[in-house]
């Protein structure tokens, strides 16, 4: 069985990616990038907590915090499973 000579999909759309990246402003320093990450993390956690609070209107603050931690744990497990799956697929398709 021979490999196909078809150009990979990601390479076909490289011009589109280039044009999208031109409109993005990347941090100039590591410190600036770290501050952006911290701000985004804080905002994301606040939004998640507000969503949990609205879904559980009679919950105490402690119950909301426990529910948020539970959601974050589920997300972490899902990411770990996805990483394992991706590594297996990468090894299967690319050889190592």
N, C-alpha and C positions, 0 to 999 in steps of 0.2 A: 504494500500500500504506500503510495507516494504522497508527500505533502502537497497541498494545493498551492498554486502560485498566486492566489488571490491576495490583494493588499488588505492588511488588517483594518477593521472598522475604525479603531482609534486613530490610525494613520490617515485614513480617508478624510476624517473630520478635523485634522490638525489646524487648518486655516480658521475654522469656526472657533476653536479653542483659543487660538492666538488673538482673535478679535475680541473675544469675551474677556480675556485676561488684561487687555490693554485698558479696559475701563475700570479695573480694580486697582485701588491704591494699597500697596503693601506697606507694612511698617518699615521705617528706615533703620531702626535699631532693634536689638533684642529686647531692650527695656520697654520700648514702645509696644512691641508685640506682646510682651508679657502683660502690660497694663490692659491692652485690648482683650486678651483672653480672660483676665480677671473680671473685667467689666461685663463681658458677655456671660461668663459663668454665673455671676451674681444675678444678672437680669434673668437668666434662664431658670435659676433656682427659685427666684421670686415668682415668676410666672407659673412654674410647676406647683408651688405651694398654694398660689391663689386658685388654680384649677382644682386641686385636691380639696381645698376649703369650700369651694362652691359646690363640689360634688357631695361633700359631707357637711351640710350646714349646721348640724347640731354637735359636731365633734369638738373636743377640747383641743387646745394648742398641742398638747402631748400626742393626742391621737393623730392630728394632722402631720406632725413631725415623723411619727412612726410610719404612717402611710407613705409619706414622701421617701423615707429611707427604703421602704419596701419596693417602691417603684424604681428607685435608683439601683437597687440590687438586681431587680429583674432586667433592667436595661444592661447592666454590667454583664450578667450571665448571657444575655442574647448577643452582646458584642463578642464575648469570648467564643461562643458557639460559631458565630459568623467568621471569626478569625481562623478557627480550626478548620472550618469548611473551606475557606478561601485557600489556606495553605495546602490542603489536600488536593483541591482542584488545580492549583498552580503546579504542584508536583506532577499531577497526572498529565497536564497539558504541556508543561515546559520541561519536564524531566528532572528537576531537582529543586 
